[in-house]
Amino acid sequence: MTGAGCHNGPVTRASLNKQPHEVASMFDHVAERYDLTNDVLSLGQDRIWRKEVARAVGARPAEKVLDLAAGTGTSSLPFARAGAYVVPCDFSLGMLRVGKQRRNWLPYTAGDATRLPFKDDVFDAVTISFGLRNVQDTDAALREMHRVTRPGGTSGTARGTFSGRSHRLTRR
Ligand SMILES: C[S@@+](CC[C@H](N)C(=O)[O-])C[C@H]1O[C@@H](n2cnc3c(N)ncnc32)[C@H](O)[C@@H]1O
Protein backbone atom coordinates (compact mmCIF):
# COMPACT_ATOMS: atom_id res chain seq x y z
CA MET A 1 0.00 0.00 0.00
CA THR A 2 2.96 2.30 -0.45
CA GLY A 3 1.79 5.84 -1.02
CA ALA A 4 -1.84 5.19 -0.19
CA GLY A 5 -1.97 5.43 3.59
CA CYS A 6 -1.67 8.24 6.11
CA HIS A 7 1.64 6.85 7.30
CA ASN A 8 3.75 6.80 4.21
CA GLY A 9 7.45 7.45 4.38
CA PRO A 10 9.59 8.08 1.32
CA VAL A 11 6.68 8.42 -1.10
CA THR A 12 5.04 11.53 0.27
CA ARG A 13 2.60 12.26 -2.58
CA ALA A 14 0.73 9.29 -3.97
CA SER A 15 -0.57 11.46 -6.79
CA LEU A 16 2.86 12.22 -8.25
CA ASN A 17 2.59 11.30 -11.94
CA LYS A 18 -0.96 10.04 -11.42
CA GLN A 19 -4.13 11.45 -12.89
CA PRO A 20 -7.02 12.05 -10.46
CA HIS A 21 -8.96 9.04 -11.79
CA GLU A 22 -5.88 6.86 -11.19
CA VAL A 23 -5.61 8.15 -7.61
CA ALA A 24 -9.30 7.39 -7.02
CA SER A 25 -8.86 3.94 -8.53
CA MET A 26 -5.80 3.24 -6.36
CA PHE A 27 -7.84 4.02 -3.23
CA ASP A 28 -10.79 1.99 -4.53
CA HIS A 29 -8.46 -1.01 -4.63
CA VAL A 30 -7.04 -0.60 -1.11
CA ALA A 31 -10.32 0.50 0.51
CA GLU A 32 -11.17 -2.76 2.31
CA ARG A 33 -7.79 -2.99 4.05
CA TYR A 34 -6.97 0.73 4.30
CA ASP A 35 -7.89 1.30 7.97
CA LEU A 36 -6.34 -1.93 9.22
CA THR A 37 -3.11 -1.28 7.31
CA ASN A 38 -2.84 2.20 8.79
CA ASP A 39 -3.41 0.89 12.29
CA VAL A 40 -0.82 -1.85 11.88
CA LEU A 41 1.88 0.23 10.16
CA SER A 42 1.50 3.20 12.51
CA LEU A 43 1.06 0.94 15.58
CA GLY A 44 -2.25 2.66 16.26
CA GLN A 45 -0.73 6.15 16.24
CA ASP A 46 -2.86 7.25 13.28
CA ARG A 47 -5.99 7.32 15.42
CA ILE A 48 -4.24 9.49 18.02
CA TRP A 49 -3.11 11.91 15.27
CA ARG A 50 -6.67 12.24 14.01
CA LYS A 51 -7.92 12.99 17.52
CA GLU A 52 -5.25 15.68 17.87
CA VAL A 53 -6.43 17.33 14.66
CA ALA A 54 -10.05 17.38 15.85
CA ARG A 55 -8.96 18.78 19.22
CA ALA A 56 -6.92 21.53 17.53
CA VAL A 57 -9.85 22.48 15.29
CA GLY A 58 -12.02 22.62 18.41
CA ALA A 59 -15.32 21.89 16.66
CA ARG A 60 -18.26 22.29 19.00
CA PRO A 61 -21.57 20.40 19.14
CA ALA A 62 -23.82 21.09 16.13
CA GLU A 63 -21.09 22.89 14.20
CA LYS A 64 -20.77 21.84 10.55
CA VAL A 65 -17.43 20.28 9.64
CA LEU A 66 -16.33 19.15 6.19
CA ASP A 67 -13.76 16.35 6.32
CA LEU A 68 -12.23 16.42 2.87
CA ALA A 69 -10.47 13.41 1.36
CA ALA A 70 -12.06 11.53 4.26
CA GLY A 71 -11.62 8.07 2.77
CA THR A 72 -13.61 5.61 4.87
CA GLY A 73 -14.46 8.35 7.36
CA THR A 74 -11.97 7.35 10.06
CA SER A 75 -10.71 10.94 10.18
CA SER A 76 -14.32 12.15 10.60
CA LEU A 77 -15.00 10.14 13.76
CA PRO A 78 -13.31 12.43 16.33
CA PHE A 79 -15.44 15.34 15.02
CA ALA A 80 -18.62 13.28 15.30
CA ARG A 81 -17.63 12.25 18.82
CA ALA A 82 -17.24 15.94 19.71
CA GLY A 83 -20.89 16.40 18.67
CA ALA A 84 -20.21 18.19 15.38
CA TYR A 85 -22.18 17.45 12.21
CA VAL A 86 -19.33 16.13 10.08
CA VAL A 87 -19.57 15.44 6.35
CA PRO A 88 -16.95 12.97 5.06
CA CYS A 89 -16.24 13.78 1.40
CA ASP A 90 -14.01 11.84 -1.00
CA PHE A 91 -13.80 11.03 -4.70
CA SER A 92 -12.98 7.33 -4.22
CA LEU A 93 -16.34 5.59 -4.32
CA GLY A 94 -14.62 2.44 -3.04
CA MET A 95 -13.43 4.20 0.11
CA LEU A 96 -16.89 5.77 0.64
CA ARG A 97 -18.59 2.40 0.15
CA VAL A 98 -16.42 0.70 2.78
CA GLY A 99 -16.98 3.63 5.14
CA LYS A 100 -20.73 3.40 4.64
CA GLN A 101 -20.65 -0.34 5.42
CA ARG A 102 -18.79 0.33 8.68
CA ARG A 103 -20.51 3.55 9.85
CA ASN A 104 -23.70 4.06 7.95
CA TRP A 105 -24.77 6.97 10.14
CA LEU A 106 -22.16 9.33 8.65
CA PRO A 107 -23.39 11.47 5.71
CA TYR A 108 -20.78 10.30 3.17
CA THR A 109 -20.63 12.56 0.12
CA ALA A 110 -18.87 11.94 -3.18
CA GLY A 111 -16.90 14.95 -4.33
CA ASP A 112 -13.65 16.16 -5.85
CA ALA A 113 -11.62 18.39 -3.54
CA THR A 114 -10.85 20.69 -6.46
CA ARG A 115 -14.54 21.18 -7.42
CA LEU A 116 -16.55 20.80 -4.24
CA PRO A 117 -20.29 20.16 -4.50
CA PHE A 118 -21.09 22.71 -1.76
CA LYS A 119 -22.16 26.36 -1.70
CA ASP A 120 -19.95 29.17 -0.40
CA ASP A 121 -19.49 29.76 3.36
CA VAL A 122 -21.45 26.70 4.57
CA PHE A 123 -19.01 25.02 6.98
CA ASP A 124 -17.71 26.18 10.35
CA ALA A 125 -14.56 24.15 9.76
CA VAL A 126 -13.02 22.32 6.82
CA THR A 127 -10.18 19.84 7.26
CA ILE A 128 -8.14 17.57 5.07
CA SER A 129 -6.24 14.89 7.00
CA PHE A 130 -3.46 12.94 5.35
CA GLY A 131 -5.06 13.69 2.00
CA LEU A 132 -3.66 16.89 0.50
CA ARG A 133 -0.57 15.08 -0.78
CA ASN A 134 -2.89 12.84 -2.80
CA VAL A 135 -4.68 15.75 -4.47
CA GLN A 136 -3.12 16.61 -7.80
CA ASP A 137 -4.04 20.32 -7.88
CA THR A 138 -3.42 21.36 -4.27
CA ASP A 139 -3.91 25.08 -4.98
CA ALA A 140 -7.40 24.41 -6.33
CA ALA A 141 -8.24 22.28 -3.28
CA LEU A 142 -7.03 24.98 -0.86
CA ARG A 143 -9.09 27.60 -2.76
CA GLU A 144 -12.16 25.36 -2.50
CA MET A 145 -11.58 24.79 1.21
CA HIS A 146 -11.48 28.56 1.70
CA ARG A 147 -14.60 29.08 -0.41
CA VAL A 148 -16.81 26.69 1.56
CA THR A 149 -15.55 27.82 5.00
CA ARG A 150 -17.74 30.54 6.53
CA PRO A 151 -16.09 33.86 7.41
CA GLY A 152 -14.55 33.41 10.87
CA GLY A 153 -14.44 29.62 10.39
CA THR A 154 -11.39 27.38 10.42
CA SER A 155 -9.69 25.39 7.70
CA GLY A 156 -6.91 22.95 8.43
CA THR A 157 -4.55 20.46 6.86
CA ALA A 158 -2.86 17.56 8.63
CA ARG A 159 -0.03 15.41 7.36
CA GLY A 160 1.92 12.54 8.82
CA THR A 161 4.82 10.24 8.10
CA PHE A 162 6.65 7.59 10.08
CA SER A 163 9.02 10.29 11.31
CA GLY A 164 6.45 12.82 12.47
CA ARG A 165 3.25 14.66 11.80
CA SER A 166 2.05 18.23 11.72
CA HIS A 167 -1.08 20.23 11.20
CA ARG A 168 -1.77 23.81 10.16
CA LEU A 169 -4.93 25.77 10.88
CA THR A 170 -6.09 28.96 9.17
CA ARG A 171 -8.86 31.26 10.35
CA ARG A 172 -10.90 32.57 7.43
C1 LIG B 1 -4.46 8.75 2.63
S1 LIG B 1 -6.23 8.83 2.39
C2 LIG B 1 -6.74 9.73 3.84
C3 LIG B 1 -8.10 9.32 4.31
C4 LIG B 1 -8.53 9.89 5.66
N1 LIG B 1 -8.54 11.33 5.69
C5 LIG B 1 -7.67 9.35 6.79
O1 LIG B 1 -7.14 10.15 7.59
O2 LIG B 1 -7.55 8.13 6.89
C6 LIG B 1 -6.34 10.06 1.11
C7 LIG B 1 -7.73 10.19 0.49
O3 LIG B 1 -7.69 11.32 -0.39
C8 LIG B 1 -8.66 11.07 -1.40
N2 LIG B 1 -8.44 12.03 -2.48
C9 LIG B 1 -7.32 12.23 -3.21
N3 LIG B 1 -7.52 13.22 -4.12
C10 LIG B 1 -8.81 13.64 -3.94
C11 LIG B 1 -9.61 14.63 -4.58
N4 LIG B 1 -9.13 15.39 -5.58
N5 LIG B 1 -10.87 14.80 -4.15
C12 LIG B 1 -11.37 14.03 -3.14
N6 LIG B 1 -10.67 13.08 -2.51
C13 LIG B 1 -9.39 12.89 -2.91
C14 LIG B 1 -8.39 9.61 -1.75
O4 LIG B 1 -9.46 9.04 -2.46
C15 LIG B 1 -8.17 9.02 -0.35
O5 LIG B 1 -9.36 8.47 0.17
The ligand as a Tripos MOL2 file, in Angstrom:
@<TRIPOS>MOLECULE
LIG
   27    29     1     0     0
SMALL
NO_CHARGES

@<TRIPOS>ATOM
      1 C1         -4.4570    8.7550    2.6290 C.3       1 LIG1
      2 S1         -6.2280    8.8270    2.3930 S.3       1 LIG1
      3 C2         -6.7390    9.7340    3.8430 C.3       1 LIG1
      4 C3         -8.1050    9.3230    4.3080 C.3       1 LIG1
      5 C4         -8.5290    9.8880    5.6640 C.3       1 LIG1
      6 N1         -8.5390   11.3280    5.6880 N.3       1 LIG1
      7 C5         -7.6670    9.3530    6.7920 C.2       1 LIG1
      8 O1         -7.1440   10.1490    7.5870 O.co2     1 LIG1
      9 O2         -7.5540    8.1280    6.8890 O.co2     1 LIG1
     10 C6         -6.3400   10.0560    1.1100 C.3       1 LIG1
     11 C7         -7.7300   10.1930    0.4880 C.3       1 LIG1
     12 O3         -7.6940   11.3210   -0.3950 O.3       1 LIG1
     13 C8         -8.6570   11.0720   -1.4020 C.3       1 LIG1
     14 N2         -8.4370   12.0300   -2.4850 N.ar      1 LIG1
     15 C9         -7.3160   12.2330   -3.2140 C.ar      1 LIG1
     16 N3         -7.5200   13.2180   -4.1180 N.ar      1 LIG1
     17 C10        -8.8130   13.6380   -3.9440 C.ar      1 LIG1
     18 C11        -9.6060   14.6310   -4.5800 C.ar      1 LIG1
     19 N4         -9.1330   15.3860   -5.5800 N.pl3     1 LIG1
     20 N5        -10.8660   14.8040   -4.1500 N.ar      1 LIG1
     21 C12       -11.3690   14.0330   -3.1420 C.ar      1 LIG1
     22 N6        -10.6660   13.0830   -2.5120 N.ar      1 LIG1
     23 C13        -9.3920   12.8880   -2.9060 C.ar      1 LIG1
     24 C14        -8.3950    9.6130   -1.7550 C.3       1 LIG1
     25 O4         -9.4630    9.0380   -2.4570 O.3       1 LIG1
     26 C15        -8.1730    9.0160   -0.3490 C.3       1 LIG1
     27 O5         -9.3640    8.4730    0.1740 O.3       1 LIG1
@<TRIPOS>BOND
     1     1     2 1
     2     2     3 1
     3     2    10 1
     4     3     4 1
     5     4     5 1
     6     5     6 1
     7     5     7 1
     8     7     8 2
     9     7     9 1
    10    10    11 1
    11    11    12 1
    12    11    26 1
    13    12    13 1
    14    13    14 1
    15    13    24 1
    16    14    15 ar
    17    14    23 ar
    18    15    16 ar
    19    16    17 ar
    20    17    18 ar
    21    17    23 ar
    22    18    19 1
    23    18    20 ar
    24    20    21 ar
    25    21    22 ar
    26    22    23 ar
    27    24    25 1
    28    24    26 1
    29    26    27 1
@<TRIPOS>SUBSTRUCTURE
     1 LIG1         1 GROUP 0 **** ****
